[in-house]
Amino acid sequence: MARDKILTADEAVKNIGDGATVMVGGFMACGSPEILIDALVRKGSKNLTIICNDAGVPGRGVGKLLSNGQIRKLIASHVGLNPEVAERMNTADPERKLIAELIPQGTLAERIRCGSTGLGGFLTPTGVGTVIQGGTIADPNGGDDLITVEEKPVINVGGRDYLLEKPLHADFALIRGNITDKFGNTWYNGTTRTFNPMMAGAADYVIVGTVEVVEVGEINPNDVVTSGILVDAIVGGEKEWQI
């Protein structure tokens, strides 16, 4: 049964259709599965919602999907290293327009973790009394229109206000491992694990792009970070991450 999980990159992403919500692991493309992203670029699915820490950099990571016009909405934290994000956010061209939901990095990670563990959300003081809390605000681009941001519940605990942040979930997760056995048990090298383990539990269908595929039992159980029971497809051939 485990052998059925091993696919080519194109086979693995074939069910990611237009309008899908996709989580992509990594931080500034470190730990992002380039072979899976390349396959999704070849597939050409449109109007995707991408949940990622960032937008990669031009020509790398999620940046490839952005340049190919496949992302309709980006839910992320740090996007400053890819200037195309700002250009697409501010363009008047509806074909190039990007909707960006920027979330404080710790809040983003915790919302994904809640999605992976079945929690209904978490309380954080981050954003209390700011635009993050919601309400009606002026157009940040200088326009005359007012923008309504969905208000988040405010809960007082011990005399302090907190925002209720709800979990994030996706149809698919593209994660990157270093060593994965044929059942899907995965080990990550160093900081390449960023966002990958929690995303593996927060999506309906999880694809691992990995550097090395080994037999079941070859990974020390103490070194398994993501359990194979969470993994639906395995694609070998990912290259070691290079700066």
C-alpha positions as CSV (number, residue, x, y, z in Angstrom):
1,M,0.0,0.0,0.0
2,A,2.8,2.4,0.8
3,R,4.3,2.0,-2.7
4,D,1.1,3.5,-4.1
5,K,2.0,6.8,-2.6
6,I,5.1,7.3,-4.8
7,L,4.2,9.4,-7.9
8,T,5.8,11.7,-10.4
9,A,5.4,15.4,-9.6
10,D,2.9,15.8,-12.4
11,E,0.8,12.9,-11.2
12,A,0.9,14.2,-7.6
13,V,-0.5,17.7,-8.5
14,K,-3.0,16.5,-11.1
15,N,-6.0,17.0,-8.8
16,I,-5.1,20.6,-7.9
17,G,-7.7,22.4,-9.9
18,D,-8.7,26.0,-10.5
19,G,-9.8,27.7,-7.3
20,A,-8.0,25.3,-4.9
21,T,-6.6,26.4,-1.6
22,V,-3.0,25.2,-1.3
23,M,-0.5,25.5,1.6
24,V,3.1,25.6,0.7
25,G,5.8,25.0,3.3
26,G,9.1,26.9,3.7
27,F,10.5,30.3,4.6
28,M,11.7,32.5,1.7
29,A,11.8,29.3,-0.4
30,C,14.0,27.5,2.1
31,G,12.1,24.3,2.6
32,S,9.7,24.9,-0.2
33,P,9.2,21.9,-2.6
34,E,10.4,23.3,-5.9
35,I,9.7,20.2,-7.9
36,L,6.0,20.3,-6.8
37,I,5.8,24.0,-7.5
38,D,7.3,23.5,-11.0
39,A,4.7,20.8,-11.7
40,L,1.9,23.1,-10.6
41,V,3.2,25.8,-12.9
42,R,3.2,23.2,-15.8
43,K,-0.4,22.3,-14.9
44,G,-1.4,25.9,-14.9
45,S,-4.3,25.8,-12.4
46,K,-5.7,29.3,-11.9
47,N,-7.3,31.4,-9.2
48,L,-5.4,29.6,-6.5
49,T,-5.5,30.7,-2.8
50,I,-1.9,30.1,-1.5
51,I,-1.2,29.9,2.2
52,C,2.5,30.4,2.7
53,N,4.9,32.3,5.0
54,D,5.8,34.5,2.1
55,A,5.8,34.9,-1.7
56,G,9.3,33.4,-2.2
57,V,11.6,35.5,-4.4
58,P,11.4,36.1,-8.1
59,G,11.9,32.8,-9.9
60,R,11.9,30.7,-6.8
61,G,9.4,29.1,-4.5
62,V,5.8,30.5,-4.6
63,G,7.3,33.4,-6.7
64,K,7.0,31.0,-9.7
65,L,3.2,30.6,-9.3
66,L,2.8,34.4,-8.8
67,S,4.7,35.2,-12.0
68,N,2.7,32.7,-13.9
69,G,-0.5,34.4,-12.9
70,Q,-1.9,31.5,-11.0
71,I,-2.5,33.1,-7.6
72,R,-5.7,35.0,-7.0
73,K,-5.3,35.3,-3.2
74,L,-2.1,35.1,-1.1
75,I,-2.4,34.5,2.7
76,A,1.1,35.2,4.0
77,S,3.3,37.1,6.5
78,H,6.5,38.4,4.9
79,V,6.3,39.3,1.2
80,G,8.9,42.1,1.0
81,L,11.5,40.1,-0.9
82,N,9.3,39.7,-3.9
83,P,8.4,43.1,-5.5
84,E,5.8,41.5,-7.8
85,V,3.5,41.1,-4.8
86,A,3.2,44.9,-4.3
87,E,2.9,45.5,-8.1
88,R,0.0,43.0,-8.4
89,M,-1.7,44.3,-5.3
90,N,-1.7,47.8,-6.6
91,T,-2.4,47.2,-10.3
92,A,-5.7,48.3,-11.9
93,D,-5.5,45.3,-14.3
94,P,-8.1,42.8,-13.1
95,E,-6.1,40.0,-14.9
96,R,-3.0,40.7,-12.7
97,K,-4.7,41.7,-9.5
98,L,-3.6,39.9,-6.4
99,I,-5.6,39.8,-3.2
100,A,-3.2,39.7,-0.3
101,E,-4.1,38.9,3.3
102,L,-1.1,39.7,5.4
103,I,-1.0,38.1,8.9
104,P,1.6,38.6,11.7
105,Q,4.0,35.6,11.4
106,G,3.3,34.1,14.8
107,T,-0.4,34.4,14.2
108,L,-0.1,32.7,10.8
109,A,1.8,29.8,12.3
110,E,-0.6,29.4,15.1
111,R,-3.7,29.5,12.9
112,I,-2.2,26.7,10.8
113,R,-1.3,24.7,13.9
114,C,-4.9,25.1,15.0
115,G,-6.0,23.8,11.7
116,S,-3.7,20.8,12.1
117,T,-4.8,19.9,15.6
118,G,-8.6,20.4,15.3
119,L,-8.7,23.4,17.6
120,G,-11.4,26.1,17.0
121,G,-8.8,28.9,17.2
122,F,-6.6,30.7,19.7
123,L,-6.5,34.0,21.6
124,T,-3.8,36.5,21.0
125,P,-3.2,40.2,22.0
126,T,-1.5,40.8,18.7
127,G,-3.6,43.3,16.7
128,V,-6.0,44.4,19.4
129,G,-7.0,48.0,18.7
130,T,-5.5,47.9,15.2
131,V,-6.9,47.3,11.7
132,I,-6.3,43.6,12.3
133,Q,-9.1,43.7,14.7
134,G,-11.5,44.8,11.9
135,G,-13.9,47.5,11.2
136,T,-14.2,50.2,8.6
137,I,-10.9,51.8,7.5
138,A,-9.7,54.2,4.8
139,D,-8.3,52.8,1.6
140,P,-4.6,52.2,2.3
141,N,-3.9,53.1,-1.4
142,G,-5.2,56.6,-1.0
143,G,-8.6,56.1,-2.6
144,D,-11.8,57.7,-1.5
145,D,-13.6,54.4,-0.7
146,L,-13.9,52.9,2.7
147,I,-12.8,49.3,3.2
148,T,-14.7,47.0,5.6
149,V,-12.5,44.4,7.4
150,E,-14.3,41.6,9.0
151,E,-14.3,42.2,12.8
152,K,-12.8,39.5,14.9
153,P,-14.3,38.5,18.3
154,V,-12.6,40.2,21.2
155,I,-12.5,38.1,24.4
156,N,-11.4,39.5,27.8
157,V,-9.4,37.1,29.9
158,G,-8.0,38.3,33.3
159,G,-8.7,41.9,32.4
160,R,-6.8,41.8,29.1
161,D,-8.4,41.8,25.6
162,Y,-7.5,39.2,23.1
163,L,-8.5,38.5,19.5
164,L,-10.0,35.2,18.6
165,E,-8.0,34.0,15.5
166,K,-9.6,31.1,13.6
167,P,-7.8,28.1,12.2
168,L,-6.5,27.9,8.6
169,H,-7.2,24.8,6.5
170,A,-6.4,23.9,2.9
171,D,-7.4,21.5,0.2
172,F,-3.8,20.6,-0.5
173,A,-0.4,21.0,1.2
174,L,2.9,20.9,-0.7
175,I,5.7,20.2,1.7
176,R,9.4,19.4,1.4
177,G,11.3,16.7,3.2
178,N,14.9,15.6,3.2
179,I,14.4,11.9,3.9
180,T,11.0,10.2,3.4
181,D,10.2,6.5,3.6
182,K,7.8,4.8,1.3
183,F,4.9,5.2,3.8
184,G,5.5,8.9,4.0
185,N,7.4,9.3,7.4
186,T,9.5,12.3,6.9
187,W,12.6,14.0,8.4
188,Y,13.6,17.6,7.6
189,N,17.1,19.0,7.8
190,G,17.4,22.0,10.0
191,T,15.3,25.1,9.2
192,T,14.0,23.6,6.0
193,R,11.2,22.2,8.2
194,T,9.8,25.7,8.6
195,F,5.9,25.5,8.3
196,N,6.1,22.0,6.7
197,P,5.1,19.8,9.7
198,M,2.1,21.9,10.8
199,M,0.9,22.2,7.2
200,A,1.0,18.5,6.8
201,G,-1.8,18.2,9.4
202,A,-3.9,21.1,8.1
203,A,-4.8,20.0,4.6
204,D,-7.0,17.3,3.1
205,Y,-4.3,16.0,0.7
206,V,-0.6,16.2,1.5
207,I,2.2,15.9,-1.1
208,V,5.8,15.5,0.0
209,G,8.6,16.5,-2.4
210,T,11.6,14.9,-0.9
211,V,15.4,14.7,-1.5
212,E,15.7,10.9,-0.7
213,V,13.1,8.1,-0.6
214,V,14.1,5.2,1.6
215,E,12.5,1.9,2.7
216,V,10.1,1.8,5.7
217,G,12.2,1.3,8.8
218,E,15.3,3.1,7.6
219,I,14.4,6.3,9.4
220,N,15.0,6.2,13.1
221,P,11.5,6.6,14.7
222,N,13.0,9.3,16.9
223,D,13.8,11.3,13.8
224,V,10.4,11.2,12.2
225,V,8.9,14.7,12.3
226,T,5.9,14.2,10.0
227,S,4.1,10.8,10.3
228,G,3.4,9.0,7.1
229,I,-0.3,8.6,8.1
230,L,-0.7,12.3,7.2
231,V,1.0,11.9,3.7
232,D,-1.0,11.0,0.6
233,A,1.7,11.3,-2.1
234,I,5.5,11.2,-2.2
235,V,7.7,12.6,-5.0
236,G,11.4,12.0,-4.9
237,G,14.1,14.0,-6.6
238,E,14.0,17.3,-4.7
239,K,17.4,18.9,-4.7
240,E,19.3,19.9,-1.6
241,W,18.4,23.5,-0.7
242,Q,21.0,26.0,-2.0
243,I,21.2,29.7,-1.2
